[in-house]
C-alpha cells in the first residue's frame, strides 16, 4: 500500500482523500478554523485532478518546501514528526499553504502506517478554553490565590484572590478583578496559581532505569555492601548508556519530559550524556521539541568517552555543536534552547589531553552557556582551582556563562571564583545526600550571599535511576537539609572547647559533657552569629522557579508571573484532602502538596495538563514503547531483570 501511494499508482486524488479522512477527526484540535480547513481539504482534492501526480504539483511549490530534520529522514518520515507517525497528529503548519501541502504528504504516510484508527481522548476537556497559546487567543485564570514570585509587583506579587490574564503565549496582567472582556475563563477558586517549576539538571535518558539504582552510590565501594556494589559510574554510565540506540534516546527523553509536565515542571535542562553519534543527539532534541515544554538541550559527551572508551569515527562531540545549533537552534523564539556541556574531567588516557578547552571554546564561540558537573569524587577540585586562577575574560576563565552542577567539596579559592565571576550553581539536594556526592553546599552559598549580591542555587533532580524527579520532593529536601544543619549547629553552639565538646559522632548530637545556657530552656541556645537563618518555604519556592530561570538565562521569559513574560503557569488544587484547609500559600505548596495537586499546567500559554490529565498524549502506547526500550537495553547490557534484586 505504501508503494502504491508513494509512486502515484493509487492516484493523487485518492491519496488526498485518505489524507482528509485521516485529518478530519483531529481538525478541531489542530486548527483555529476547523470548518475552513475541512473545506481546504475538499478543494485540494478537486485541484489534484488538474495534475498528473503529486510530484508535479510539488514542483510548483518547491521554493516553499518545509525544512526536514535529519532525524525525521533517518526514520523514513520525510513529512512526518514522530508523534504524527504514531497516530498523534501535531500542528506543524503555521500557514494555510503549509497546511494544504503538509496535509497531503502526511496523510499519505499515515495511510501506509495504518494509523487511521481514532485515538481515544486522553482527558475530559470540558471547560477547556479553545486554542490556548495561539496568537490573539485570550483567557483569564480567575479567582485563585496567586503567587507570582515577583516581589517587585504590587503586594510583593502575592494576592489572596486574583486573576491572571493571558493572550497568546504571554501574560498580559495580574491582579484582583481584572476586566477581561469576552476572554474565556478558567475558574481557579480554591486553587493556588504560580509559575511552573524549573529543573536545571536532569539526565532524562535514564528513564528506563528508574529505581534500578535506588540503593546505589556514585562510585564502586565494596565496603559499602549492596550500595557500593551496583553503582552509578560503573553501571549507569559504563554499562547501560553505551547500549542506547537513537530510538531509545527518543522515548526516554519524551517520557521523562511528559512525566515532569504532569508534575508541574515546565522547564528543564536536559543533561543527557548519551551523545555517541549525531543520530543520538538529534533524537534527544526531537523529543524535547515533541514534549511541548520549555527545555535547554545540554550537549554533553557520550558517557565513558574518552576516559574509558576510545573515540570512534561516528563520535562527533564536541565539534558537532555547530551543526546542532545551526539546524535546531537558529531561532531564539522557541521553547527549546541549547547549552554546551563542558565536563572538566574528560581526558584521553593515552595522550593526557583534556577535552574541556575545546568544548568551552566552541561553546563560547557559539554564544552558548557552558555547563559542567563539579564535585570532588571525580577529582575535580584541583581542576576547578586551576580554572579559578585564570584571569577574567581569558578563554578558560570562570564566568557568568557557566552553570556548575553540585559544587560539592570545592576549595575556598574555587568558590570565590564562582561567586565573584557570576557563575550559576545547581544543587541536587536529594541525590547529593543519597549517593555520596558530598553535603549539598547550601550553607557555603548562604555564607557568601548578601542582600546587594544574592548568591543562591537553583534546584535539580539529577537522576531518576535513584530518586524521583518530582519537584515537591526537591523543595522539601532542600529546606529540610539546610534546617537540619543550621538547627544542629545552633544546638551545638555552646560546646566550643576544641577537642573536648565536639558533637557526638554517633548522631552529630550534643556531646556527653554538654554545656548549657541560661534561661528556662538550658539546651535551647539562640542562633549564633555567622550561622545562616533557616530556609523558609518562600526561599525554596524561589530556588524552584525564578532562580532556575536565571540559571538557564531564561528569566526574561519564565520563572515568575510577571506581565510580559510567557505564560508558564501552574494551577494547584488546594481543596484536596492533603491540603485543605488552606492557611498559608507558600507553606501549603512546599510542605503539603505533591503531584496529585497539580491540576492544570500551562506552557507558553498552551494548556498541557487539564483537570489532572495530560492532553494529547497516549500514555498507554508510550508506556509500551518505554518498556520495550527497557527490555532491549537490559538485554544488550547483560543485566538480568529482577524486580526484587538486592543490587
C-alpha positions as CSV (number, residue, x, y, z in Angstrom):
1,X,0.0,0.0,0.0
2,X,2.8,2.4,0.8
3,X,4.4,1.8,-2.6
4,X,1.1,2.4,-4.4
5,X,0.6,5.7,-2.6
6,X,4.1,6.9,-3.0
7,X,4.5,6.2,-6.7
8,X,1.2,7.7,-7.6
9,X,-0.4,4.4,-8.8
10,X,-3.3,4.9,-6.4
11,X,-4.0,8.3,-7.9
12,X,-3.2,11.6,-6.3
13,X,-6.9,12.5,-5.6
14,X,-7.1,9.1,-3.8
15,X,-4.1,10.0,-1.7
16,X,-5.7,13.3,-0.7
17,X,-9.0,11.7,0.1
18,X,-7.2,9.4,2.5
19,X,-5.4,12.5,3.9
20,X,-8.7,14.2,4.5
21,X,-10.1,11.1,6.3
22,X,-7.1,11.0,8.5
23,X,-7.1,14.7,9.4
24,X,-10.7,15.4,9.8
25,X,-11.2,13.8,13.3
26,X,-8.3,16.0,14.6
27,X,-9.0,19.3,13.0
28,X,-10.9,20.9,15.9
29,X,-7.7,20.4,18.0
30,X,-5.2,21.3,15.3
31,X,-6.7,24.3,13.7
32,X,-8.1,27.6,14.8
33,X,-10.7,27.5,12.0
34,X,-11.6,23.8,11.5
35,X,-14.5,24.3,9.1
36,X,-12.4,26.3,6.7
37,X,-9.6,23.7,6.9
38,X,-12.1,21.0,6.0
39,X,-13.2,22.9,3.0
40,X,-9.5,23.4,2.1
41,X,-9.0,19.6,2.0
42,X,-12.0,19.1,-0.2
43,X,-10.8,21.9,-2.5
44,X,-7.3,20.3,-2.6
45,X,-8.9,17.0,-3.9
46,X,-10.5,19.0,-6.7
47,X,-7.3,20.7,-7.5
48,X,-5.5,17.4,-7.6
49,X,-7.4,16.4,-10.7
50,X,-5.5,19.0,-12.7
51,X,-2.1,17.4,-12.1
52,X,-0.7,14.1,-13.4
53,X,0.7,13.3,-10.0
54,X,1.5,14.8,-6.6
55,X,5.1,15.2,-7.7
56,X,4.1,17.6,-10.5
57,X,2.2,19.8,-8.0
58,X,5.1,19.8,-5.5
59,X,7.4,21.0,-8.3
60,X,5.3,24.2,-8.4
61,X,5.8,24.6,-4.6
62,X,9.5,23.7,-4.4
63,X,10.6,27.0,-3.1
64,X,8.2,26.7,-0.2
65,X,9.2,23.2,0.9
66,X,9.5,23.0,4.7
67,X,12.9,22.1,6.3
68,X,13.0,18.5,7.3
69,X,15.2,17.4,10.2
70,X,17.8,14.8,9.6
71,X,16.3,12.6,12.3
72,X,13.0,12.5,10.6
73,X,14.7,11.5,7.3
74,X,16.5,8.7,9.1
75,X,13.3,7.2,10.5
76,X,11.8,7.4,7.0
77,X,9.2,10.1,7.7
78,X,10.2,12.9,5.3
79,X,6.9,14.7,6.0
80,X,6.0,13.5,9.5
81,X,7.2,14.1,13.0
82,X,7.4,11.0,15.3
83,X,4.2,11.9,17.1
84,X,2.3,12.2,13.9
85,X,3.8,8.8,12.8
86,X,2.5,7.3,16.0
87,X,-1.0,8.5,15.2
88,X,-1.0,11.6,17.3
89,X,-1.2,14.4,14.7
90,X,0.6,17.7,15.5
91,X,0.0,21.1,14.0
92,X,3.2,21.8,12.1
93,X,1.5,24.0,9.5
94,X,1.6,27.7,10.6
95,X,0.1,28.9,7.3
96,X,-2.8,27.7,5.2
97,X,-0.3,27.0,2.3
98,X,1.8,24.7,4.5
99,X,-1.3,23.1,5.8
100,X,-2.5,22.1,2.4
101,X,0.9,20.7,1.4
102,X,1.6,19.0,4.7
103,X,-1.8,17.5,5.0
104,X,-1.5,15.7,1.7
105,X,2.0,14.4,2.4
106,X,1.3,13.4,6.0
107,X,-1.9,11.7,5.1
108,X,-0.2,9.5,2.5
109,X,2.4,8.4,5.1
110,X,-0.2,7.8,7.7
111,X,-2.2,5.6,5.3
112,X,0.8,3.4,4.8
113,X,1.4,3.1,8.5
114,X,-2.2,2.0,9.2
115,X,-2.8,4.9,11.6
116,X,-6.4,5.7,10.7
117,X,-7.8,4.2,13.8
118,X,-9.1,7.1,16.0
119,X,-7.2,7.8,19.2
120,X,-9.3,7.9,22.4
121,X,-9.3,11.3,24.2
122,X,-6.7,11.5,26.9
123,X,-8.8,13.7,29.2
124,X,-12.1,15.3,29.7
125,X,-11.7,18.7,28.1
126,X,-14.9,20.1,29.4
127,X,-14.5,23.8,30.1
128,X,-11.0,24.0,28.4
129,X,-10.7,27.3,26.5
130,X,-10.1,26.5,22.8
131,X,-6.8,27.0,21.1
132,X,-4.9,28.2,24.1
133,X,-1.5,29.7,23.3
134,X,-2.5,30.7,19.8
135,X,-1.9,34.3,18.7
136,X,-4.7,36.6,19.8
137,X,-6.4,34.0,21.9
138,X,-7.3,35.3,25.4
139,X,-8.3,33.6,28.6
140,X,-8.2,34.6,32.2
141,X,-7.3,32.4,35.2
142,X,-9.9,33.7,37.7
143,X,-10.1,33.8,41.4
144,X,-7.1,31.8,42.7
145,X,-4.5,32.6,45.4
146,X,-1.8,34.0,43.1
147,X,1.9,33.7,44.0
148,X,3.8,35.4,41.2
149,X,7.3,35.0,42.6
150,X,8.0,38.6,41.5
151,X,8.4,40.8,44.7
152,X,8.6,43.9,42.6
153,X,4.9,43.7,41.8
154,X,2.2,45.2,43.9
155,X,1.7,43.4,47.2
156,X,5.1,41.8,46.6
157,X,3.4,39.7,43.9
158,X,1.2,37.8,46.4
159,X,-2.6,38.0,46.1
160,X,-5.1,36.1,48.3
161,X,-7.5,36.2,45.4
162,X,-6.6,37.5,41.9
163,X,-6.7,36.8,38.2
164,X,-4.1,36.2,35.5
165,X,-4.9,37.4,32.0
166,X,-3.2,35.6,29.1
167,X,-3.1,36.4,25.5
168,X,-1.4,34.1,23.1
169,X,1.7,32.9,24.9
170,X,2.2,35.9,27.2
171,X,0.8,37.2,30.5
172,X,-1.0,40.5,30.0
173,X,-1.9,41.3,33.6
174,X,-2.1,40.0,37.1
175,X,-4.4,41.4,39.8
176,X,-7.7,41.3,41.5
177,X,-10.9,41.6,39.5
178,X,-9.3,42.0,36.1
179,X,-11.5,43.2,33.3
180,X,-11.1,40.6,30.6
181,X,-13.8,41.4,28.1
182,X,-15.1,38.3,26.4
183,X,-12.0,36.2,27.2
184,X,-12.6,32.6,28.2
185,X,-12.3,31.9,31.9
186,X,-10.6,29.2,33.9
187,X,-12.1,29.0,37.4
188,X,-9.2,28.9,39.9
189,X,-11.4,29.1,43.0
190,X,-9.8,27.1,45.8
191,X,-6.6,26.9,43.8
192,X,-3.1,28.3,44.0
193,X,-1.8,29.9,40.8
194,X,2.0,30.1,40.5
195,X,4.9,29.8,37.9
196,X,6.0,26.4,36.7
197,X,8.9,24.8,38.3
198,X,12.4,24.9,36.6
199,X,14.7,21.8,36.8
200,X,18.3,22.9,36.0
201,X,19.9,19.4,35.7
202,X,18.1,16.2,34.7
203,X,19.6,13.1,33.0
204,X,16.4,12.3,31.0
205,X,17.9,9.5,29.0
206,X,17.8,7.3,32.1
207,X,14.1,7.0,32.4
208,X,14.0,3.2,31.6
209,X,16.4,2.8,34.6
210,X,14.1,4.2,37.1
211,X,14.6,2.7,40.6
212,X,17.3,0.4,39.4
213,X,19.9,2.2,41.5
214,X,17.7,3.1,44.5
215,X,20.3,1.7,46.8
216,X,23.4,2.6,44.9
217,X,26.1,5.3,45.4
218,X,28.1,7.2,42.9
219,X,31.3,5.1,42.5
220,X,32.1,1.5,43.5
221,X,33.0,0.8,47.1
222,X,33.0,-2.8,48.3
223,X,32.9,-1.8,51.9
224,X,29.5,-0.2,51.5
225,X,27.7,-3.5,50.9
226,X,25.0,-3.6,48.2
227,X,25.1,0.2,47.9
228,X,28.7,0.1,46.8
229,X,28.4,-3.0,44.5
230,X,25.8,-1.6,42.0
231,X,26.8,2.0,41.4
232,X,26.2,4.9,39.1
233,X,29.5,5.3,37.3
234,X,30.1,1.6,36.7
235,X,26.5,0.5,35.8
236,X,24.5,3.5,34.6
237,X,27.3,5.3,32.6
238,X,29.6,2.5,31.6
239,X,27.3,-0.5,31.3
240,X,23.8,0.7,30.3
241,X,24.4,4.0,28.4
242,X,26.5,2.6,25.6
243,X,23.7,0.3,24.6
244,X,21.2,3.0,23.8
245,X,20.0,3.4,20.2
246,X,18.7,6.7,18.9
247,X,15.1,5.4,19.3
248,X,15.8,4.5,22.9
249,X,17.1,8.1,23.5
250,X,13.9,9.5,22.0
251,X,11.3,7.5,24.0
252,X,13.3,8.0,27.3
253,X,13.5,11.8,26.7
254,X,9.9,12.1,25.7
255,X,8.5,10.1,28.6
256,X,10.7,11.9,31.1
257,X,9.5,15.2,29.8
258,X,5.8,14.3,29.9
259,X,6.2,12.9,33.4
260,X,7.6,16.1,34.7
261,X,5.0,18.2,32.8
262,X,2.4,16.1,34.8
263,X,4.3,17.2,38.0
264,X,4.3,20.9,37.1
265,X,7.9,21.2,35.8
266,X,7.5,23.4,32.8
267,X,11.3,23.9,32.1
268,X,14.2,21.5,32.2
269,X,17.9,21.5,31.4
270,X,18.4,18.0,29.9
271,X,21.9,16.8,30.8
272,X,22.0,13.5,28.9
273,X,25.5,12.1,28.5
274,X,24.3,9.9,25.6
275,X,25.7,11.7,22.5
276,X,27.6,8.8,20.9
277,X,26.5,9.8,17.4
278,X,24.8,12.7,15.8
279,X,21.7,10.5,15.5
280,X,21.6,10.1,19.2
281,X,21.8,13.9,19.6
282,X,19.1,14.5,17.0
283,X,16.8,12.0,18.7
284,X,17.2,13.7,22.1
285,X,16.5,17.2,20.5
286,X,13.4,16.0,18.6
287,X,12.0,14.5,21.8
288,X,12.5,17.8,23.7
289,X,10.6,19.6,20.9
290,X,7.8,17.0,20.8
291,X,7.3,17.1,24.6
292,X,6.0,20.6,24.3
293,X,7.6,22.2,27.3
294,X,10.4,24.6,27.7
295,X,13.8,22.9,27.7
296,X,17.5,23.6,27.4
297,X,19.2,20.9,25.4
298,X,22.6,20.1,27.1
299,X,25.0,18.9,24.5
300,X,27.3,16.7,26.6
301,X,29.6,13.7,25.8
302,X,28.8,10.1,25.3
303,X,29.3,8.5,28.7
304,X,32.7,6.9,29.1
305,X,34.4,8.6,26.2
306,X,37.3,9.2,26.2
307,X,38.2,8.3,29.7
308,X,37.2,4.6,29.4
309,X,36.0,4.0,25.8
310,X,38.0,5.1,22.7
311,X,36.8,7.7,20.3
312,X,35.1,6.2,17.2
313,X,34.7,7.7,13.7
314,X,30.9,8.2,14.4
315,X,31.6,10.1,17.7
316,X,31.3,13.9,16.9
317,X,31.3,15.6,20.4
318,X,32.1,18.4,20.8
319,X,32.6,19.6,17.2
320,X,29.0,18.7,16.2
321,X,27.8,21.6,18.3
322,X,28.0,24.0,15.4
323,X,25.7,21.8,13.2
324,X,23.3,21.2,16.0
325,X,23.0,24.9,16.8
326,X,22.5,25.9,13.2
327,X,20.0,23.1,12.4
328,X,17.8,23.3,15.5
329,X,18.5,26.5,17.5
330,X,18.9,29.3,14.9
331,X,15.7,30.9,16.4
332,X,15.5,32.4,19.9
333,X,11.7,32.4,19.7
334,X,11.1,28.7,20.5
335,X,10.6,26.6,23.6
336,X,13.9,24.7,23.2
337,X,17.3,26.3,23.6
338,X,20.9,24.9,23.7
339,X,23.6,24.7,26.4
340,X,27.1,23.4,25.8
341,X,28.3,20.6,28.1
342,X,31.9,21.1,29.1
343,X,32.9,18.5,31.6
344,X,36.3,19.3,33.0
345,X,37.3,15.7,34.0
346,X,37.1,14.3,30.4
347,X,40.7,13.3,29.4
348,X,42.2,11.0,26.8
349,X,44.2,8.4,28.9
350,X,46.7,7.8,26.1
351,X,47.6,11.5,25.4
352,X,46.6,13.1,28.7
353,X,44.7,15.7,26.7
354,X,41.7,17.3,28.4
355,X,38.5,17.8,26.3
356,X,37.1,20.9,28.1
357,X,39.4,23.5,26.5
358,X,37.9,22.6,23.1
359,X,34.3,22.3,24.3
360,X,34.5,25.6,26.2
361,X,36.0,27.3,23.2
362,X,33.3,26.0,20.9
363,X,30.5,26.9,23.3
364,X,31.7,30.4,23.8
365,X,32.2,30.9,20.0
366,X,28.6,29.9,19.5
367,X,27.4,32.2,22.3
368,X,26.2,29.2,24.4
369,X,26.1,28.8,28.2
370,X,28.6,26.2,29.4
371,X,27.6,23.6,32.0
372,X,29.7,21.1,33.9
373,X,29.4,18.7,36.8
374,X,31.7,20.0,39.6
375,X,32.2,17.5,42.5
376,X,35.1,16.2,44.5
377,X,34.7,12.4,44.0
378,X,35.8,12.6,40.4
379,X,39.0,14.6,41.2
380,X,37.6,17.9,40.0
381,X,38.7,20.1,43.0
382,X,42.2,20.8,41.7
383,X,40.9,21.4,38.1
384,X,38.4,24.0,39.4
385,X,41.3,25.6,41.3
386,X,43.2,25.9,38.1
387,X,40.2,27.4,36.3
388,X,39.7,29.8,39.3
389,X,43.3,31.2,38.7
390,X,42.6,32.2,35.1
391,X,42.1,35.9,34.7
392,X,38.5,37.1,33.8
393,X,38.0,37.2,30.1
394,X,40.6,34.5,29.2
395,X,39.3,31.5,27.2
396,X,39.1,29.2,30.2
397,X,38.0,31.7,32.8
398,X,35.1,31.1,35.0
399,X,32.3,33.5,34.0
400,X,28.6,34.4,34.1
401,X,28.1,31.9,31.2
402,X,29.0,29.0,33.5
403,X,26.4,26.7,35.1
404,X,28.1,24.4,37.7
405,X,26.2,21.4,38.9
406,X,26.7,20.1,42.5
407,X,29.8,22.2,43.6
408,X,30.4,19.7,46.4
409,X,33.8,19.5,48.1
410,X,35.3,22.5,46.4
411,X,38.0,24.8,47.9
412,X,37.7,28.3,49.1
413,X,39.5,29.6,46.0
414,X,37.1,27.7,43.7
415,X,34.1,29.1,45.5
416,X,35.4,32.6,45.4
417,X,35.9,32.5,41.7
418,X,32.4,31.0,41.1
419,X,30.9,33.7,43.3
420,X,32.9,36.7,42.1
421,X,32.5,35.9,38.4
422,X,28.8,35.4,38.5
423,X,28.6,31.7,37.7
424,X,25.3,29.8,38.4
425,X,25.1,26.8,40.8
426,X,22.6,24.0,40.5
427,X,22.1,21.8,43.6
428,X,20.5,18.3,43.5
429,X,19.8,18.0,47.3
430,X,18.3,14.5,47.5
431,X,20.8,12.9,45.1
432,X,23.9,14.5,46.7
433,X,22.8,13.3,50.1
434,X,21.9,9.9,48.9
435,X,24.8,9.0,46.6
436,X,27.8,10.4,48.4
437,X,28.4,13.4,46.2
438,X,29.1,15.4,49.4
439,X,26.9,17.6,51.6
440,X,24.9,20.0,49.4
441,X,26.7,23.3,49.7
442,X,23.8,25.5,50.6
443,X,25.4,26.9,53.8
444,X,28.5,27.8,51.8
445,X,26.4,29.8,49.3
446,X,24.4,31.5,52.1
447,X,27.6,32.5,53.8
448,X,28.7,34.3,50.7
449,X,25.4,35.9,49.9
450,X,24.4,39.5,50.7
451,X,21.3,41.5,50.2
452,X,23.0,43.5,47.4
453,X,24.5,40.4,45.8
454,X,22.4,37.3,46.5
455,X,24.2,34.0,45.9
456,X,21.5,31.3,45.7
457,X,21.2,28.0,44.0
458,X,18.6,26.6,41.6
459,X,17.2,23.1,42.1
460,X,17.7,20.0,40.0
461,X,16.6,16.3,40.2
462,X,19.7,14.7,38.6
463,X,18.9,11.0,38.1
464,X,15.6,9.0,38.3
465,X,17.5,5.7,38.5
466,X,17.9,6.6,42.2
467,X,15.3,9.1,43.2
468,X,12.1,10.8,42.0
469,X,12.0,13.7,39.6
470,X,9.0,15.2,41.4
471,X,9.8,18.8,42.3
472,X,7.9,19.0,45.6
473,X,10.5,16.5,46.9
474,X,13.3,18.7,45.7
475,X,11.9,21.7,47.6
476,X,11.3,19.8,50.8
477,X,14.7,18.1,50.7
478,X,16.5,21.5,50.2
479,X,14.6,23.1,53.1
480,X,14.9,20.1,55.4
481,X,18.7,19.5,54.8
482,X,19.5,23.2,55.4
483,X,17.4,23.4,58.5
484,X,18.9,20.2,59.9
485,X,22.4,21.6,59.6
486,X,21.5,25.1,60.9
487,X,19.4,23.7,63.8
488,X,22.1,21.3,64.9
489,X,24.8,24.0,64.6
490,X,22.7,26.1,66.9
491,X,22.1,23.4,69.5
492,X,25.9,22.6,69.4
493,X,27.0,26.2,69.7
494,X,27.6,26.3,73.5
495,X,30.1,23.4,73.1
496,X,33.0,25.2,71.7
497,X,36.1,23.8,73.5
498,X,38.3,22.3,70.8
499,X,38.8,18.6,71.1
500,X,36.5,18.3,74.1
501,X,33.0,19.3,73.3
502,X,32.7,18.0,69.8
503,X,29.3,16.8,68.6
504,X,28.6,13.2,69.4
505,X,29.9,11.3,66.3
506,X,27.1,8.7,66.5
507,X,24.3,11.2,65.6
508,X,26.1,14.6,65.5
509,X,24.1,15.5,68.6
510,X,25.1,17.0,71.9
511,X,28.4,15.7,73.4
512,X,28.3,13.8,76.7
513,X,29.5,16.8,78.6
514,X,27.2,19.3,77.0
515,X,27.3,22.9,78.2
516,X,24.0,24.8,78.9
517,X,22.7,28.3,78.6
518,X,20.8,30.5,81.0
519,X,17.1,30.7,80.9
520,X,14.1,28.3,81.2
521,X,15.4,26.0,78.4
522,X,19.1,25.2,79.2
523,X,19.6,23.3,76.0
524,X,18.0,25.9,73.7
525,X,20.7,28.4,72.7
526,X,19.9,31.2,70.2
527,X,21.1,31.2,66.6
528,X,24.8,32.0,66.8
529,X,26.5,34.8,64.8
530,X,27.7,33.6,61.4
531,X,25.2,30.8,61.1
532,X,22.6,31.4,58.3
533,X,19.0,31.6,59.2
534,X,16.8,28.6,58.5
535,X,15.4,28.5,55.0
536,X,11.7,29.3,54.6
537,X,9.1,27.9,52.2
538,X,9.3,31.1,50.2
539,X,13.1,30.6,49.8
540,X,12.9,27.2,48.3
541,X,10.0,28.3,46.1
542,X,12.3,30.9,44.7
543,X,15.0,28.3,44.2
544,X,12.5,26.2,42.3
545,X,11.2,28.9,40.0
546,X,12.9,32.2,39.2
547,X,16.3,31.1,40.3
548,X,16.1,28.2,37.9
549,X,15.1,30.5,35.1
550,X,18.1,32.8,35.9
551,X,20.4,29.7,35.9
552,X,19.3,28.9,32.4
553,X,19.3,32.5,31.2
554,X,15.5,32.3,30.7
555,X,14.4,34.7,33.3
556,X,13.2,37.1,30.6
557,X,10.7,34.6,29.6
558,X,9.7,32.5,32.6
559,X,10.2,31.9,36.3
560,X,7.6,34.4,37.5
561,X,4.1,35.5,36.6
562,X,5.3,38.9,35.5
563,X,3.2,40.7,32.8
564,X,5.1,40.5,29.6
565,X,6.7,37.1,30.3
566,X,5.4,33.9,28.7
567,X,2.6,32.1,30.5
568,X,4.2,29.1,32.2
569,X,1.6,28.6,34.9
570,X,0.6,26.0,37.4
571,X,-2.9,25.7,38.9
572,X,-2.6,23.7,42.1
573,X,-5.7,22.2,43.8
574,X,-5.7,23.3,47.5
575,X,-9.1,21.7,48.1
576,X,-7.8,18.2,48.1
577,X,-7.7,16.1,51.2
578,X,-4.0,16.5,51.8
579,X,-4.1,20.3,51.8
580,X,-7.5,21.6,53.0
581,X,-7.9,24.0,54.8
582,X,-5.6,26.4,53.1
583,X,-3.9,28.6,55.8
584,X,-0.6,29.7,54.2
585,X,0.0,29.5,50.5
586,X,3.8,29.0,50.3
587,X,3.6,26.5,53.2
588,X,0.9,24.5,51.5
589,X,2.8,24.2,48.3
590,X,6.1,23.2,49.8
591,X,5.1,21.3,52.9
592,X,1.9,19.5,51.9
593,X,1.5,19.2,48.1
594,X,2.6,16.5,45.7
595,X,1.9,15.6,42.0
596,X,-1.8,14.9,42.8
597,X,-2.4,18.6,43.5
598,X,-1.1,19.6,40.1
599,X,-4.4,20.2,38.3
600,X,-3.5,22.3,35.3
601,X,-0.2,23.0,33.6
602,X,0.3,25.8,31.1
603,X,3.4,26.3,28.9
604,X,3.8,29.4,26.8
605,X,0.0,30.0,27.1
606,X,-0.9,26.5,25.9
607,X,-2.7,24.2,28.4
608,X,-0.8,20.9,28.5
609,X,-2.5,19.3,31.5
610,X,-6.1,19.9,32.3
611,X,-8.1,18.8,35.4
612,X,-5.4,16.3,36.3
613,X,-4.9,14.8,32.9
614,X,-2.2,15.4,30.3
615,X,-3.6,16.4,27.0
616,X,-2.8,15.0,23.5
617,X,-0.8,12.1,24.9
618,X,-1.4,8.3,24.5
619,X,0.3,7.2,27.7
620,X,-0.5,3.5,27.1
621,X,1.3,3.5,23.8
622,X,4.3,5.4,25.2
623,X,4.5,3.1,28.2
624,X,4.7,0.1,25.9
625,X,7.5,1.8,23.9
626,X,9.4,2.7,27.1
627,X,9.1,-0.9,28.4
628,X,10.3,-2.3,25.1
629,X,13.3,0.1,25.2
630,X,14.0,-1.1,28.8
631,X,13.9,-4.7,27.8
632,X,16.3,-4.1,24.9
633,X,18.8,-2.1,26.9
634,X,18.9,-4.6,29.8
635,X,19.4,-7.4,27.4
636,X,22.2,-5.7,25.5
637,X,23.9,-4.8,28.7
638,X,23.7,-8.3,30.0
639,X,21.9,-7.3,33.2
640,X,19.1,-9.6,34.3
641,X,15.7,-8.0,35.0
642,X,15.0,-8.9,38.6
643,X,12.3,-6.8,40.3
644,X,13.5,-7.9,43.8
645,X,17.2,-7.6,43.1
646,X,19.4,-6.9,46.2
647,X,21.7,-4.9,43.8
